[in-house]
Amino acid sequence: AKVKPNTQIIGQNLVYFARLDSTNNLAMELFKNNMAENGTVIYTDQQTKGRGQMQKEWISQPFENLMFSIVLKPVTNISTSPFLLNKSITLAVYNFISEKLKHEDVKIKWPNDIMVNSKKIAGILVENSYSGHQLNGSIVGIGVNINQSFEENDTINATSMCEQLNEVLDKSLILEKLLETIDWYYLKLINSDTEFINVDYALNLLGFGQESEFIYEDKVLKAKIIGCDDDGRLILRKNKVDDIYLHGEIKQVIK
Ligand code: BTN
């Protein structure tokens, strides 16, 4: 089915490939060669070298799930807070999924994962292109588990929309609607209407305001999640003192 989202920017230019190494790679290449306008979406049914955060692989059953990347030119007013783009996109994906899965417990796992009943359903990988210190573009890669079944494989803590809803879903339709949600958030971002983004992102974090367990320097750390700063660092409170942590140095224990 043809994907034609009703959007202003995101996915107005949309390109499909049956198979790619990674949609992020192609999107970055097109961007660097000035061949992708703002909001261009590259999507595929199969990745041979899908990438996740922290140099991990992103493995996805061919044809079952959504895999796409969006090319975005910098928004001038957010130069002071690079993580705001991550927050906006994460919140868009979060909102889309929680509306579809109304009866489930949907949360954001810092920094960019979407969890349903403590299992991962979607991941986001934002890669920035700089010349010197100047940001000239961002590639936003999104993977959402749609029709894959994870039940028989309990070594990976993942789930899909199909598994949650007990029905096979139309991926093209989901992509269309998800792009529309992302477009809505992107327009807020470029119009500097961003205060609610920081608030909503924090409020929907898995473990927000609660005593949660983390692994930090090989030890268990119990602390309360306060939020996430402008650089994307996690703010934790312990014994009335706040500390900030980088992605990769701390791991939240999922129960
Ligand atoms: C993560 O959770 O670690 C991020 C996963 C991001 C996966 C998507 S799938 C489309 C795009 N292309 C990639 O190679 N990765 C992202």
Residues whose N, C-alpha, C, O or C-beta is under 5 A from the ligand:
A	BS01	BTN	S22 T23 N24 K49 G50 R51 G52 Q53 W58 M67 F68 G123 I124 L125 G141 I142 G143
